[in-house]
Amino acid sequence: MKGNNNTIAKKIVNIILDVLIVLLSIVLLITIYNNIQIKILGNDYASFFGNSVFEVQTGSMEPEISAGDWIIVKYDKNIELNDIVTFEHKGQYITHRVIESYNGTYVTKGDANSAKDAPISKDKIIGKVTKVLPHFGILRKTIFNPIVIMFLIITCYLINITFKKPSEKEELLEKEIIEAVKKIAPKKKKTTKEKVAEEPTKEENEEVVEQEVKEEVVEETKVEEPEIIASAPVEENEEDMDKTVFYRMVSVSEDEISKAFNTPVMIEENVEVSKVVEPEPEVSENEVKMTLELIQKKKKRCTNFIEKTIFIKEQEIEEIINLLNLKAKEKTNEPSIRQEFTKFYIDAKYYNNCGEVNLEYNAKNMNSVIEKALKEYGEELVKKYKGSDKQYAEKVEKYLKYFLVLHQFEQLFDKEATIEERRAQYLDKLNKYVKLDISEKEMKTLLTDIIKVEKKYSGMIKFLLDKLATGMFELEYNKTSEKDYYAVELKHNIAFSKVYSEYIVDKTYSEGIVAEDKVEVLASLLIAQLVKNMLAKDFKTKYIIYISGSLYEKEAKLLKVFKTLNDDFIKNNVNILVKYEDLAKYQKTIKALKKEGYNFSVDMTGVEKIKKSDEAMLHIVEFIFIKKEDATKTNIIEIIPEEVKSKISYDDISSKVGSF
């Protein structure tokens, strides 16, 4: 009876521990998700199914909400008087009550405050407060810490193991397995003691020695040239500890010894003395970070990483032009001329276009094409100028030459060279366009400073790219049937505990909120790749990504994703794949995004019928993807309108983008 009671008690403890492990695992998942949202994606706060959690820092809403309380804020378009809302103001998040409303503008006030807040627009409101969790702030410092949670899970798991005693059958099975393993396991190498135990008798040993001596004599009679055999290095492991290192000694006569050992080494008179190589100008990591901080203060918010990269390039251009101008103060109209050339140069160099004209340059004709485009733009600036500055044309010519030199410098910077070689190359290009009245020493300093600036800004972009990279996720690029197009799939490298089943992990990553938020991770990593393509002048490679259909129903989330993709380079090189049913269902949203310059393609897998009202949507997509087997087994080709059949691409695209 006592044994039964112990068994029941163990089962109860096991159940309690299992429940604790599951609950703690859920908390850990939420914490990891929260960290991905904030630390990897760079979001200011995490959102769970439209709900966000904030911790209140002040007592402005007392007695209803106190400092240290947690609040659950739900995104809601309908804000009414008396609602408690959380809103963003100057980078801070404030939770106050709505006391006035005027056509989308709201006035709020803390319950404990005497003064009203400044009016805010609707787009600044994060959402309504739906739940208050009193004193939950203490949990953030204790339980809601990934290290603490992992420690608790491991502790519960170990305790759980100690209570799970194997049954008699399990013990018997374990013994049988051990015996089977012993039979098939390779024989262990003999230790020194075992070898000693098996050594031959004295008589046997003498016979062996006598035989070895005979073999040695025979072998020595065959030696014609001196031979030295060195032992291989001995590895210090358990097996080699018993081995003895030996060298084979061979007798050599004096006549056989080369006189070269006694011959003095002759030194040639015309030996070239090695030249001292000047070290490259160094840029410390601290200098890179400090400059980056200053740049970020100039432009605090960038829509995406490409916008940030372009802003960094603009600052680099400004600094190099300032050096070429010998740090002289810019005259009237010169700042605007520089800005005009900067914008045109970036469009030509990194976006492969000058206004509406596609340059279509490659590695061979890039220099001549961009040089010609810059000269034509300089002429255009002079023609359209209507001011009274008589020196305007001269100033345009001056900055035109600076940008021609800058373009040549960028081309040379990508090539490997010593600092002396690079300076010589830069000087050659500089003298071709610009004549500077400075000494040789000053010129050397100027060119070194320019190279250092290029290194500093290149280091900045590399630093930001490395920061975006994460070992948790990576992109897989799958070739499609369309030339230069790659379907992009997001792969996760997160190792989960055995507590979670593979089914649950796969389901979590392919459905619901995590699947939707994966799009932000995918977009972030893809933009990093696009920046590399942009800097490498790769304008051909294009990508196809899939955005979950459920996102089209969530306006705030959808706009956030497309805001990340809002750049001409991204729009020209990224194609968004939708299922046919989503293309038909969200026509209004997709049409609006198409007008903004985003490109779409449609996957027709499993489609058997097309409504007449949906045919117009097939005209706005770039590609219509159809599986080859569907094309032969169904009448899919027949139901597609004749005028869009040229867009058909035979490819199982859904298997290449994942997440379907």
C-alpha positions as CSV (number, residue, x, y, z in Angstrom):
1,M,0.0,0.0,0.0
2,K,2.9,2.3,0.9
3,G,4.5,1.6,-2.5
4,N,1.3,2.5,-4.3
5,N,1.1,5.8,-2.4
6,N,4.7,6.6,-3.4
7,T,3.9,5.9,-7.0
8,I,0.8,8.2,-7.0
9,A,2.9,10.9,-5.3
10,K,5.6,10.6,-7.9
11,K,3.0,10.8,-10.7
12,I,1.5,14.0,-9.2
13,V,4.9,15.6,-8.9
14,N,5.7,14.6,-12.5
15,I,2.5,16.2,-13.7
16,I,3.1,19.4,-11.8
17,L,6.7,19.6,-13.1
18,D,5.5,18.9,-16.7
19,V,3.0,21.8,-16.4
20,L,5.6,24.1,-14.9
21,I,8.1,23.2,-17.8
22,V,5.3,24.0,-20.4
23,L,4.4,27.3,-18.7
24,L,8.0,28.4,-18.4
25,S,8.7,27.4,-22.0
26,I,5.8,29.5,-23.1
27,V,7.2,32.4,-21.1
28,L,10.6,31.8,-22.7
29,L,9.2,31.8,-26.2
30,I,7.4,35.1,-25.5
31,T,10.7,36.5,-24.1
32,I,12.6,35.3,-27.2
33,Y,9.9,36.7,-29.5
34,N,10.1,40.0,-27.6
35,N,13.9,40.1,-28.0
36,I,13.6,39.3,-31.8
37,Q,11.1,42.2,-32.2
38,I,13.2,44.8,-30.3
39,K,16.8,43.7,-30.6
40,I,17.0,42.1,-34.1
41,L,14.2,43.9,-35.9
42,G,14.9,47.2,-34.1
43,N,11.2,47.8,-33.2
44,D,10.5,50.1,-30.3
45,Y,8.1,47.6,-28.8
46,A,6.8,44.1,-29.4
47,S,3.3,43.2,-30.7
48,F,1.5,40.0,-30.0
49,F,-1.7,39.6,-32.1
50,G,-2.1,43.4,-32.1
51,N,-1.4,43.6,-28.3
52,S,1.6,45.2,-26.8
53,V,2.9,45.1,-23.2
54,F,4.3,48.3,-21.6
55,E,5.6,48.9,-18.1
56,V,4.4,52.2,-16.5
57,Q,7.3,54.3,-15.2
58,T,5.5,57.2,-13.5
59,G,2.4,57.8,-11.3
60,S,0.6,60.2,-13.7
61,M,-2.4,57.8,-14.0
62,E,-2.8,57.0,-10.3
63,P,-4.8,55.6,-8.6
64,E,-6.0,53.6,-11.7
65,I,-2.5,52.8,-12.9
66,S,0.6,53.0,-10.7
67,A,4.3,53.1,-11.5
68,G,5.6,49.5,-11.9
69,D,2.3,48.2,-13.3
70,W,2.2,46.4,-16.6
71,I,-0.5,47.5,-19.1
72,I,-1.7,45.5,-22.2
73,V,-2.3,47.9,-25.1
74,K,-4.5,46.8,-28.1
75,Y,-4.3,48.4,-31.5
76,D,-7.7,50.0,-32.2
77,K,-8.8,52.5,-34.8
78,N,-11.8,53.7,-32.8
79,I,-10.6,56.0,-30.0
80,E,-13.3,57.5,-27.9
81,L,-13.5,60.0,-25.0
82,N,-12.4,58.6,-21.6
83,D,-10.3,55.8,-23.3
84,I,-6.9,55.3,-21.7
85,V,-4.4,55.2,-24.6
86,T,-0.7,54.8,-25.1
87,F,0.9,57.2,-27.6
88,E,4.4,58.2,-28.9
89,H,5.7,61.6,-28.1
90,K,9.3,62.7,-28.9
91,G,10.6,59.2,-28.7
92,Q,8.8,58.4,-25.4
93,Y,5.7,56.3,-24.8
94,I,3.0,57.9,-22.6
95,T,-0.2,56.5,-21.2
96,H,-2.9,59.0,-20.5
97,R,-6.7,59.4,-20.7
98,V,-8.4,61.0,-23.8
99,I,-10.3,64.1,-22.6
100,E,-10.9,65.9,-25.9
101,S,-11.3,64.9,-29.6
102,Y,-11.3,67.0,-32.7
103,N,-11.5,65.2,-36.1
104,G,-8.6,62.8,-35.6
105,T,-6.7,65.0,-33.2
106,Y,-6.8,64.1,-29.5
107,V,-6.0,65.9,-26.2
108,T,-4.9,63.7,-23.3
109,K,-4.2,64.1,-19.6
110,G,-2.9,62.0,-16.8
111,D,-5.5,61.4,-14.0
112,A,-3.0,62.6,-11.4
113,N,-1.9,65.6,-13.5
114,S,-3.4,69.1,-13.4
115,A,-2.4,70.2,-16.9
116,K,-3.4,68.8,-20.3
117,D,-1.0,67.3,-22.8
118,A,-0.3,68.8,-26.2
119,P,-2.7,67.6,-28.9
120,I,-1.6,64.5,-30.8
121,S,-2.7,63.0,-34.1
122,K,-4.3,59.6,-34.5
123,D,-1.2,58.0,-36.1
124,K,0.8,58.7,-32.9
125,I,-1.6,56.5,-30.8
126,I,-0.3,52.9,-30.3
127,G,-3.7,51.6,-28.9
128,K,-6.1,51.4,-26.0
129,V,-5.2,50.1,-22.6
130,T,-7.3,46.9,-22.2
131,K,-5.8,45.4,-19.0
132,V,-3.7,46.5,-16.1
133,L,-1.4,44.0,-14.3
134,P,-0.6,45.5,-10.9
135,H,3.0,45.3,-9.7
136,F,4.1,43.1,-12.6
137,G,7.2,45.3,-13.1
138,I,9.1,43.2,-10.5
139,L,8.7,40.1,-12.8
140,R,10.7,41.8,-15.5
141,K,13.7,42.0,-13.2
142,T,13.3,38.4,-11.9
143,I,11.3,35.8,-13.8
144,F,11.1,37.4,-17.2
145,N,14.7,37.0,-17.8
146,P,15.8,34.4,-20.4
147,I,18.7,33.1,-18.2
148,V,16.5,32.8,-15.1
149,I,13.7,31.0,-17.2
150,M,16.2,28.6,-18.7
151,F,17.6,27.9,-15.2
152,L,14.1,27.1,-13.9
153,I,13.3,24.9,-16.9
154,I,16.5,22.9,-16.5
155,T,15.9,22.6,-12.7
156,C,12.4,21.4,-13.2
157,Y,13.6,19.0,-15.9
158,L,16.3,17.5,-13.6
159,I,13.9,17.1,-10.7
160,N,11.5,15.5,-13.1
161,I,14.1,13.0,-14.2
162,T,14.9,12.0,-10.6
163,F,11.2,11.1,-10.0
164,K,11.0,9.0,-13.1
165,K,12.3,5.6,-12.1
166,P,12.5,3.1,-15.0
167,S,10.3,0.0,-14.8
168,E,11.6,-3.6,-14.6
169,K,11.0,-4.0,-18.4
170,E,12.9,-0.9,-19.2
171,E,15.9,-2.0,-17.0
172,L,15.9,-5.5,-18.6
173,L,15.8,-3.8,-22.1
174,E,18.7,-1.5,-21.1
175,K,20.8,-4.5,-20.0
176,E,20.1,-6.3,-23.3
177,I,21.2,-3.2,-25.3
178,I,24.4,-2.9,-23.3
179,E,25.3,-6.6,-23.9
180,A,24.6,-6.2,-27.6
181,V,26.8,-3.1,-27.8
182,K,29.6,-4.9,-26.0
183,K,29.5,-7.7,-28.7
184,I,29.7,-5.3,-31.7
185,A,32.0,-2.7,-30.2
186,P,35.6,-2.6,-31.6
187,K,38.3,-4.1,-29.5
188,K,40.1,-1.7,-27.3
189,K,43.8,-1.2,-28.0
190,K,46.1,-2.9,-25.5
191,T,47.6,-0.7,-22.8
192,T,51.3,-0.9,-21.8
193,K,50.5,-3.1,-18.9
194,E,48.6,-5.6,-21.1
195,K,51.6,-5.5,-23.6
196,V,54.0,-6.3,-20.8
197,A,51.9,-9.1,-19.6
198,E,52.0,-10.6,-23.1
199,E,55.8,-10.2,-23.7
200,P,57.6,-13.3,-25.1
201,T,59.9,-15.4,-22.9
202,K,63.7,-14.8,-22.7
203,E,64.4,-17.5,-25.2
204,E,61.9,-16.2,-27.7
205,N,63.2,-12.6,-27.3
206,E,66.8,-13.7,-28.0
207,E,65.7,-15.4,-31.3
208,V,63.9,-12.2,-32.4
209,V,66.9,-10.0,-31.6
210,E,69.2,-12.3,-33.5
211,Q,66.9,-12.1,-36.6
212,E,66.7,-8.3,-36.4
213,V,70.5,-8.0,-36.3
214,K,70.8,-10.2,-39.4
215,E,68.3,-8.0,-41.2
216,E,70.2,-4.8,-40.1
217,V,73.5,-6.1,-41.5
218,V,71.9,-7.0,-44.9
219,E,70.2,-3.7,-45.1
220,E,73.4,-1.7,-44.3
221,T,75.3,-3.5,-47.2
222,K,72.7,-2.0,-49.6
223,V,73.1,1.6,-48.5
224,E,74.6,3.8,-51.2
225,E,73.7,7.3,-50.1
226,P,73.3,8.8,-46.7
227,E,69.7,8.7,-45.4
228,I,68.2,10.5,-42.5
229,I,64.7,9.6,-41.5
230,A,63.1,12.0,-39.0
231,S,60.3,10.8,-36.8
232,A,56.8,12.3,-37.3
233,P,55.6,14.6,-34.5
234,V,54.0,12.6,-31.7
235,E,50.4,13.5,-30.8
236,E,49.9,13.6,-27.0
237,N,46.9,11.3,-26.7
238,E,46.3,8.2,-24.6
239,E,47.1,5.8,-27.3
240,D,50.4,7.4,-28.3
241,M,51.7,7.7,-24.7
242,D,52.9,4.0,-24.9
243,K,54.8,4.6,-28.2
244,T,58.6,5.1,-28.2
245,V,60.2,7.7,-30.5
246,F,63.3,6.4,-32.3
247,Y,65.7,7.6,-35.1
248,R,67.4,5.2,-37.5
249,M,71.1,5.7,-37.5
250,V,73.0,5.0,-40.7
251,S,76.8,4.9,-40.9
252,V,78.3,7.3,-43.6
253,S,81.9,7.5,-44.8
254,E,83.8,10.9,-44.8
255,D,84.0,10.8,-48.6
256,E,80.2,10.7,-48.9
257,I,79.8,13.9,-46.9
258,S,79.2,16.9,-49.2
259,K,81.9,19.6,-49.0
260,A,79.0,22.1,-49.4
261,F,78.7,22.1,-45.6
262,N,82.1,23.6,-45.2
263,T,81.9,26.0,-48.2
264,P,81.3,29.7,-47.2
265,V,78.1,31.2,-48.5
266,M,78.8,33.8,-51.3
267,I,76.7,37.0,-51.1
268,E,76.0,38.6,-54.5
269,E,77.1,42.3,-54.6
270,N,73.8,43.4,-56.4
271,V,71.4,42.1,-53.8
272,E,68.3,44.4,-53.7
273,V,67.6,45.6,-50.1
274,S,63.9,45.1,-49.2
275,K,62.0,48.3,-49.2
276,V,60.1,49.5,-46.1
277,V,56.4,49.4,-46.9
278,E,54.4,52.3,-45.6
279,P,51.5,51.1,-43.5
280,E,47.9,51.8,-44.6
281,P,46.2,54.7,-42.8
282,E,44.2,53.1,-40.0
283,V,40.7,53.9,-38.9
284,S,39.8,52.6,-35.4
285,E,36.5,50.9,-34.7
286,N,35.9,53.6,-32.1
287,E,36.3,56.3,-34.7
288,V,33.8,54.5,-37.0
289,K,31.3,54.2,-34.2
290,M,31.7,57.9,-33.1
291,T,31.2,59.1,-36.7
292,L,28.2,56.9,-37.1
293,E,26.6,58.3,-34.0
294,L,27.1,61.8,-35.3
295,I,25.5,60.9,-38.7
296,Q,22.6,59.3,-36.9
297,K,22.0,62.5,-35.0
298,K,21.7,64.4,-38.3
299,K,19.1,62.0,-39.5
300,K,17.5,60.2,-36.6
301,R,14.9,58.1,-38.5
302,C,15.5,56.3,-41.7
303,T,12.7,54.2,-43.4
304,N,15.0,51.3,-44.1
305,F,18.7,50.3,-44.3
306,I,19.1,51.4,-47.9
307,E,18.0,54.9,-47.0
308,K,20.6,54.9,-44.1
309,T,23.3,53.6,-46.5
310,I,22.6,56.3,-49.0
311,F,22.7,59.0,-46.3
312,I,26.1,57.7,-45.2
313,K,27.3,57.9,-48.8
314,E,26.0,61.4,-49.0
315,Q,28.0,62.3,-45.9
316,E,31.1,60.6,-47.4
317,I,30.8,62.6,-50.6
318,E,30.4,65.9,-48.7
319,E,33.5,65.2,-46.6
320,I,35.7,64.3,-49.7
321,I,34.4,67.3,-51.7
322,N,35.3,69.4,-48.6
323,L,38.9,68.0,-48.7
324,L,39.2,68.6,-52.5
325,N,38.0,72.2,-51.9
326,L,40.9,72.5,-49.4
327,K,38.4,73.0,-46.6
328,A,37.5,76.5,-48.0
329,K,34.1,77.9,-47.2
330,E,31.6,77.3,-50.0
331,K,30.5,80.4,-51.9
332,T,27.0,81.5,-52.9
333,N,25.1,78.8,-54.8
334,E,27.9,76.2,-54.2
335,P,26.0,74.2,-51.5
336,S,23.0,73.8,-53.8
337,I,25.2,72.9,-56.8
338,R,26.9,70.3,-54.7
339,Q,23.6,68.9,-53.4
340,E,22.2,68.7,-57.0
341,F,25.3,66.8,-58.2
342,T,25.2,64.5,-55.1
343,K,21.6,63.5,-55.8
344,F,22.3,62.9,-59.5
345,Y,25.5,61.1,-58.8
346,I,23.9,58.7,-56.3
347,D,21.0,58.0,-58.8
348,A,23.4,57.3,-61.5
349,K,25.9,55.3,-59.5
350,Y,23.7,53.3,-57.1
351,Y,20.2,53.3,-58.7
352,N,21.4,52.8,-62.3
353,N,19.3,55.7,-63.6
354,C,19.3,59.4,-64.2
355,G,15.7,60.5,-63.8
356,E,13.8,58.4,-66.3
357,V,16.8,57.3,-68.2
358,N,18.3,53.9,-67.5
359,L,22.1,54.0,-67.9
360,E,22.4,50.2,-68.4
361,Y,26.1,50.3,-67.7
362,N,28.4,47.4,-66.9
363,A,31.9,47.0,-65.6
364,K,33.4,47.9,-69.1
365,N,31.5,51.0,-69.9
366,M,30.7,52.3,-66.5
367,N,33.3,55.1,-66.4
368,S,32.5,56.5,-69.8
369,V,28.7,56.3,-69.3
370,I,28.7,58.0,-65.9
371,E,31.2,60.6,-67.0
372,K,29.1,61.5,-70.0
373,A,25.9,61.6,-67.8
374,L,27.6,64.0,-65.3
375,K,28.8,66.3,-68.0
376,E,25.3,66.5,-69.6
377,Y,23.7,67.2,-66.2
378,G,26.2,70.0,-65.6
379,E,25.2,71.6,-68.9
380,E,21.5,71.2,-67.9
381,L,22.1,72.9,-64.5
382,V,23.7,75.9,-66.3
383,K,20.9,76.1,-68.9
384,K,18.0,76.1,-66.4
385,Y,19.7,78.7,-64.0
386,K,17.8,82.0,-64.0
387,G,19.7,83.8,-61.2
388,S,22.1,86.7,-61.3
389,D,25.3,84.9,-60.3
390,K,27.8,85.5,-63.2
391,Q,30.1,82.9,-61.9
392,Y,27.4,80.1,-61.7
393,A,28.8,78.3,-64.8
394,E,32.3,78.3,-63.4
395,K,31.0,76.9,-60.0
396,V,29.1,74.2,-61.8
397,E,32.2,73.3,-63.8
398,K,34.3,73.2,-60.6
399,Y,31.9,70.7,-58.8
400,L,31.5,68.7,-62.0
401,K,35.2,68.1,-61.9
402,Y,35.1,67.2,-58.2
403,F,32.4,64.5,-58.9
404,L,34.3,63.1,-61.9
405,V,37.4,62.7,-59.7
406,L,35.2,61.3,-56.9
407,H,33.8,58.6,-59.3
408,Q,37.4,57.6,-60.3
409,F,38.4,57.4,-56.6
410,E,35.5,55.0,-55.9
411,Q,36.5,52.8,-58.8
412,L,40.1,52.6,-57.5
413,F,39.2,52.1,-53.9
414,D,37.7,48.7,-54.7
415,K,41.0,47.5,-56.1
416,E,43.8,46.1,-53.9
417,A,46.9,48.2,-53.7
418,T,49.5,49.5,-51.2
419,I,49.1,53.1,-49.9
420,E,51.9,54.3,-52.2
421,E,50.3,52.7,-55.2
422,R,46.9,54.0,-54.3
423,R,48.1,57.6,-53.8
424,A,49.9,57.5,-57.1
425,Q,46.7,56.3,-58.8
426,Y,44.6,58.9,-57.1
427,L,47.1,61.6,-58.0
428,D,47.0,60.6,-61.7
429,K,43.2,60.9,-61.7
430,L,43.1,64.1,-59.7
431,N,45.6,65.8,-62.1
432,K,43.4,64.8,-65.1
433,Y,40.5,66.9,-63.8
434,V,41.6,69.2,-61.0
435,K,44.7,71.4,-60.6
436,L,45.4,72.1,-57.0
437,D,48.1,74.7,-56.1
438,I,49.6,72.9,-53.1
439,S,53.1,71.4,-52.3
440,E,54.0,67.8,-52.8
441,K,53.9,67.2,-49.0
442,E,50.4,68.8,-48.8
443,M,49.2,66.7,-51.7
444,K,50.4,63.5,-50.0
445,T,48.5,64.4,-46.9
446,L,45.4,65.3,-48.9
447,L,45.3,62.0,-50.7
448,T,46.0,60.0,-47.5
449,D,43.1,61.9,-45.8
450,I,40.8,61.0,-48.7
451,I,41.7,57.3,-48.5
452,K,41.1,57.4,-44.8
453,V,37.7,59.0,-45.2
454,E,36.8,56.2,-47.7
455,K,37.9,53.6,-45.3
456,K,36.0,55.2,-42.4
457,Y,32.7,55.3,-44.3
458,S,33.2,51.8,-45.8
459,G,33.8,50.6,-42.3
460,M,30.6,52.2,-41.2
461,I,28.5,50.4,-43.7
462,K,30.3,47.1,-42.9
463,F,29.6,47.6,-39.2
464,L,25.9,48.1,-39.9
465,L,25.7,45.1,-42.2
466,D,27.4,42.9,-39.5
467,K,24.9,44.3,-37.0
468,L,22.0,43.2,-39.2
469,A,23.3,39.7,-39.6
470,T,22.1,37.2,-37.1
471,G,23.0,33.5,-36.5
472,M,19.3,32.8,-35.7
473,F,18.1,33.4,-39.3
474,E,19.5,33.2,-42.8
475,L,18.2,33.5,-46.3
476,E,18.2,30.7,-48.9
477,Y,18.2,31.9,-52.6
478,N,16.5,29.4,-55.0
479,K,16.9,29.9,-58.8
480,T,13.6,30.3,-60.6
481,S,12.6,29.7,-64.3
482,E,12.9,33.5,-64.8
483,K,16.4,34.7,-65.7
484,D,18.2,36.5,-62.8
485,Y,15.3,35.9,-60.4
486,Y,15.8,34.1,-57.1
487,A,13.0,33.0,-54.8
488,V,13.9,33.9,-51.2
489,E,13.2,31.6,-48.3
490,L,13.9,32.4,-44.6
491,K,15.5,29.6,-42.6
492,H,15.8,29.7,-38.8
493,N,18.8,28.3,-37.0
494,I,17.2,28.3,-33.5
495,A,17.9,25.2,-31.5
496,F,14.9,24.3,-29.5
497,S,14.8,22.1,-26.4
498,K,13.4,18.6,-26.7
499,V,10.5,19.9,-24.6
500,Y,9.0,21.2,-27.8
501,S,7.9,18.9,-30.5
502,E,9.0,19.4,-34.1
503,Y,5.4,19.6,-35.1
504,I,4.8,22.6,-32.8
505,V,7.9,24.4,-33.9
506,D,7.1,23.9,-37.6
507,K,3.5,25.0,-37.1
508,T,4.6,28.1,-35.1
509,Y,6.9,29.1,-37.8
510,S,4.5,28.6,-40.7
511,E,1.3,30.0,-39.2
512,G,-0.1,32.9,-37.2
513,I,1.8,35.8,-35.8
514,V,5.3,34.4,-36.0
515,A,4.8,33.6,-39.7
516,E,3.7,37.2,-40.2
517,D,6.6,38.7,-38.3
518,K,9.0,36.5,-40.2
519,V,8.4,38.8,-43.1
520,E,10.0,41.7,-41.2
521,V,13.1,39.5,-40.5
522,L,13.2,38.4,-44.2
523,A,12.9,42.0,-45.4
524,S,15.6,43.1,-43.0
525,L,18.1,40.4,-44.2
526,L,17.1,40.9,-47.9
527,I,17.7,44.6,-47.7
528,A,21.2,43.9,-46.4
529,Q,21.8,41.8,-49.4
530,L,20.4,44.5,-51.7
531,V,22.8,47.0,-50.2
532,K,25.7,44.7,-51.1
533,N,24.3,44.4,-54.6
534,M,23.9,48.2,-54.8
535,L,27.5,48.9,-53.7
536,A,28.8,46.2,-56.1
537,K,26.7,47.8,-59.0
538,D,24.7,44.6,-59.4
539,F,21.5,45.7,-61.0
540,K,20.5,42.4,-62.6
541,T,19.9,40.1,-59.7
542,K,16.2,40.2,-58.6
543,Y,14.3,38.5,-55.8
544,I,10.8,37.0,-55.2
545,I,9.4,37.0,-51.7
546,Y,6.2,35.7,-50.3
547,I,4.1,37.8,-47.9
548,S,1.6,35.9,-45.8
549,G,-2.0,36.5,-47.0
550,S,-3.2,37.2,-43.5
551,L,-1.1,40.3,-43.4
552,Y,-3.3,42.0,-46.0
553,E,-6.1,42.1,-43.4
554,K,-3.9,43.9,-40.8
555,E,-3.4,47.4,-42.1
556,A,-0.9,48.6,-39.5
557,K,1.4,45.5,-39.9
558,L,1.1,45.6,-43.7
559,L,2.0,49.2,-43.9
560,K,5.0,48.7,-41.6
561,V,6.4,45.9,-43.9
562,F,5.9,48.0,-47.1
563,K,7.4,51.0,-45.4
564,T,10.5,49.0,-44.9
565,L,10.5,48.1,-48.6
566,N,9.9,51.7,-49.7
567,D,12.9,52.5,-51.8
568,D,13.3,52.6,-55.6
569,F,16.2,50.2,-55.6
570,I,14.1,47.7,-53.6
571,K,11.0,48.2,-55.7
572,N,13.0,47.6,-58.9
573,N,14.7,44.4,-57.6
574,V,12.0,42.8,-55.4
575,N,8.9,41.0,-56.6
576,I,6.1,40.2,-54.1
577,L,4.4,36.8,-54.6
578,V,0.7,36.3,-53.8
579,K,-1.6,33.4,-54.0
580,Y,-4.4,33.7,-56.6
581,E,-7.1,33.7,-53.9
582,D,-5.3,36.6,-52.1
583,L,-4.9,38.5,-55.4
584,A,-8.6,38.3,-55.9
585,K,-9.6,38.9,-52.3
586,Y,-7.4,42.0,-51.6
587,Q,-7.6,43.7,-55.0
588,K,-8.0,47.2,-53.6
589,T,-4.9,46.9,-51.4
590,I,-2.7,45.3,-54.1
591,K,-3.8,47.9,-56.7
592,A,-2.9,50.7,-54.3
593,L,0.6,49.2,-53.6
594,K,1.1,48.6,-57.3
595,K,0.5,52.4,-57.9
596,E,3.2,53.1,-55.4
597,G,5.7,51.2,-57.5
598,Y,5.7,47.7,-55.9
599,N,5.8,44.7,-58.2
600,F,3.7,41.6,-57.8
601,S,3.5,38.1,-59.2
602,V,0.8,35.4,-58.7
603,D,1.0,31.7,-58.0
604,M,-1.8,29.8,-59.7
605,T,-1.3,26.4,-57.9
606,G,-4.6,24.6,-57.5
607,V,-6.6,27.2,-59.5
608,E,-9.5,25.7,-61.5
609,K,-11.6,28.7,-62.3
610,I,-11.1,32.5,-62.8
611,K,-13.9,35.0,-62.3
612,K,-14.3,37.6,-65.0
613,S,-14.1,40.3,-62.4
614,D,-10.6,38.9,-61.4
615,E,-9.1,38.9,-64.9
616,A,-8.0,42.5,-64.6
617,M,-5.7,41.7,-61.7
618,L,-3.7,39.3,-63.9
619,H,-2.8,42.3,-66.1
620,I,-1.0,44.1,-63.2
621,V,1.2,41.2,-62.2
622,E,4.7,40.6,-63.7
623,F,4.7,36.8,-63.7
624,I,2.0,34.1,-63.6
625,F,3.6,31.0,-62.0
626,I,2.1,27.6,-62.9
627,K,3.5,24.2,-62.1
628,K,4.3,22.1,-65.1
629,E,2.2,19.2,-63.9
630,D,-0.8,21.5,-63.5
631,A,-0.3,22.8,-67.0
632,T,-0.5,19.2,-68.4
633,K,-3.2,17.8,-66.1
634,T,-5.6,20.7,-65.8
635,N,-7.2,23.3,-68.1
636,I,-5.4,26.1,-66.3
637,I,-3.8,27.4,-69.5
638,E,-7.2,27.6,-71.3
639,I,-8.8,29.7,-68.6
640,I,-6.0,32.3,-68.5
641,P,-6.8,35.3,-70.8
642,E,-4.9,35.3,-74.1
643,E,-3.5,38.7,-73.6
644,V,-1.6,37.8,-70.4
645,K,-0.3,34.3,-71.5
646,S,3.1,35.9,-72.2
647,K,3.5,36.3,-68.5
648,I,3.2,32.6,-67.7
649,S,6.3,31.0,-66.1
650,Y,6.3,27.3,-65.5
651,D,7.8,26.9,-62.1
652,D,6.8,25.3,-58.7
653,I,7.4,28.7,-57.1
654,S,5.5,27.9,-53.8
655,S,8.1,25.3,-52.9
656,K,11.0,27.8,-53.3
657,V,9.7,30.6,-51.2
658,G,8.7,28.5,-48.2
659,S,5.9,29.6,-45.8
660,F,3.1,28.5,-48.2
